[in-house]
Amino acid sequence: MTTGTMTTGADGVALEVRRLGRRYGRKWALRDATFRLPAGRVCGLVGPNGAGKTTLLEIAAGLRSASTGRAEILGHPAGSAEARARTAFLPQEKPLFRRFTVAETLRLGRELNPGWDQRLAEDFVRAGGVSPTQRVGGLSGGQRTRLALALALGKRPELVLLDEPLADLDPLARRETVAALLGEVAERGITVLLSSHLVAELDTLCDHLLLLSRGGLRLAGDIDEIISVHRMLSAPLGGDTVPAGLTPHTVVETDRHGDRITALVRPGGPVDPGWQSWSPTLEELVLAYLRQADPPPLISPSAHVPGLAQEVPA
Ligand SMILES: Nc1ncnc2c1ncn2[C@@H]1O[C@H](COP(=O)(O)OP(=O)(O)OP(=O)(O)O)[C@@H](O)[C@H]1O
């Protein structure tokens, strides 16, 4: 998603975090995260329950302070008036008043946001078959999501942060809502960061990925870039614990099935001709990283912050 006409940060970076960490008591919810999200991307934020996704989104939205490091939205500190004005955040529990009608909800959006686009918000709900006179309490889950997204988009943000926006939608409603959202996003050049557990649907939605695990950043970058540096390898299993054919590579996961071993690797040299080799799907790759307690981190060039080592804490 690189089209669009929106202004962006001086160097085209929507979100940059450096050494960002957040601790609750003695427990780190997010640790030493350093990455860039280029403007115009639709970025999936994935990780197991408790990985730190909501914490990251809330810090970016300016709703939570960081314990270490910093986050910048389009060159402005997260939480500053400039950053808030350019960001819309939709939390997991959609903040809608059940007694309000759809029209009253949009009126509130208009009153709270100086740059409000009433036409955009109205068109977005109407296209979802939602009438302005309906009460929020009587809307289906899908219709409520559409109204909440209309509130977010009506603000005319440059960065939209969505915390599991699609979780309560059936597959059909999900597809329609996603198509509507992506249409607006592409037309306006908006950057989106959305957390999701729907790994199988990531590649229809996103062109960029962040993967968190136990508070640490494990993958960051454009999806094409990430896929291109991984291979699936498979060979008959010899006697060795780690077959010699794998030793030049960074091994993310191995899986033994009968007399074969299959591995997801980041090649560190030529692949042994005795091994079958193919490109992983995004779903295979993400699931392999999620299954590991401590997968080897990868920050691809598109997500790299110049001048900072991109380590992940042990
Ligand atoms: N207000 C809080 N007080 C104490 N601990 C918290 C608080 N908020 C989050 N945590 C802890 O921080 C860690 C990260 O939580 P977070 O909600 O960011 O994860 P998540 O990846 O969004 O999880 P999920 O997929 O379940 O929504 C968890 O261990 C969680 O229990």
Ligand as a Chemical Component Dictionary entry (heavy atoms), coordinates in Angstrom:
data_LIG
# 
_chem_comp.id                   LIG 
_chem_comp.type                 NON-POLYMER 
_chem_comp.pdbx_formal_charge   0 
_chem_comp.three_letter_code    LIG 
# 
loop_
_chem_comp_atom.comp_id 
_chem_comp_atom.atom_id 
_chem_comp_atom.alt_atom_id 
_chem_comp_atom.type_symbol 
_chem_comp_atom.charge 
_chem_comp_atom.model_Cartn_x 
_chem_comp_atom.model_Cartn_y 
_chem_comp_atom.model_Cartn_z 
_chem_comp_atom.pdbx_ordinal 
LIG N1  N1  N 0 -2.447 -2.881  33.403 1  
LIG C1  C1  C 0 -1.675 -3.953  33.541 2  
LIG N2  N2  N 0 -1.179 -4.319  34.748 3  
LIG C2  C2  C 0 -0.367 -5.378  34.891 4  
LIG N3  N3  N 0 0.017  -6.184  33.873 5  
LIG C3  C3  C 0 -0.457 -5.880  32.646 6  
LIG C4  C4  C 0 -1.311 -4.770  32.411 7  
LIG N4  N4  N 0 -1.610 -4.717  31.094 8  
LIG C5  C5  C 0 -0.957 -5.759  30.518 9  
LIG N5  N5  N 0 -0.271 -6.460  31.443 10 
LIG C6  C6  C 0 0.572  -7.648  31.193 11 
LIG O1  O1  O 0 1.495  -7.311  30.173 12 
LIG C7  C7  C 0 1.654  -8.407  29.271 13 
LIG C8  C8  C 0 1.331  -7.949  27.878 14 
LIG O2  O2  O 0 -0.061 -7.645  27.801 15 
LIG P1  P1  P 0 -0.753 -7.103  26.471 16 
LIG O3  O3  O 0 -2.195 -6.859  26.791 17 
LIG O4  O4  O 0 0.043  -5.980  25.941 18 
LIG O5  O5  O 0 -0.610 -8.376  25.505 19 
LIG P2  P2  P 0 -1.354 -8.734  24.150 20 
LIG O6  O6  O 0 -0.301 -9.258  23.240 21 
LIG O7  O7  O 0 -2.165 -7.582  23.676 22 
LIG O8  O8  O 0 -2.309 -9.929  24.593 23 
LIG P3  P3  P 0 -3.718 -10.455 23.962 24 
LIG O9  O9  O 0 -3.406 -11.114 22.654 25 
LIG O10 O10 O 0 -4.168 -11.459 24.986 26 
LIG O11 O11 O 0 -4.645 -9.269  23.846 27 
LIG C9  C9  C 0 0.761  -9.521  29.787 28 
LIG O12 O12 O 0 1.553  -10.397 30.562 29 
LIG C10 C10 C 0 -0.244 -8.813  30.641 30 
LIG O13 O13 O 0 -0.715 -9.646  31.681 31 
# 
loop_
_chem_comp_bond.comp_id 
_chem_comp_bond.atom_id_1 
_chem_comp_bond.atom_id_2 
_chem_comp_bond.value_order 
_chem_comp_bond.pdbx_ordinal 
LIG N1  C1  SING 1  
LIG C1  N2  SING 2  
LIG C1  C4  DOUB 3  
LIG N2  C2  DOUB 4  
LIG C2  N3  SING 5  
LIG N3  C3  DOUB 6  
LIG C3  C4  SING 7  
LIG C3  N5  SING 8  
LIG C4  N4  SING 9  
LIG N4  C5  DOUB 10 
LIG C5  N5  SING 11 
LIG N5  C6  SING 12 
LIG C6  O1  SING 13 
LIG C6  C10 SING 14 
LIG O1  C7  SING 15 
LIG C7  C8  SING 16 
LIG C7  C9  SING 17 
LIG C8  O2  SING 18 
LIG O2  P1  SING 19 
LIG P1  O3  DOUB 20 
LIG P1  O4  SING 21 
LIG P1  O5  SING 22 
LIG O5  P2  SING 23 
LIG P2  O6  DOUB 24 
LIG P2  O7  SING 25 
LIG P2  O8  SING 26 
LIG O8  P3  SING 27 
LIG P3  O9  DOUB 28 
LIG P3  O10 SING 29 
LIG P3  O11 SING 30 
LIG C9  O12 SING 31 
LIG C9  C10 SING 32 
LIG C10 O13 SING 33 
# 
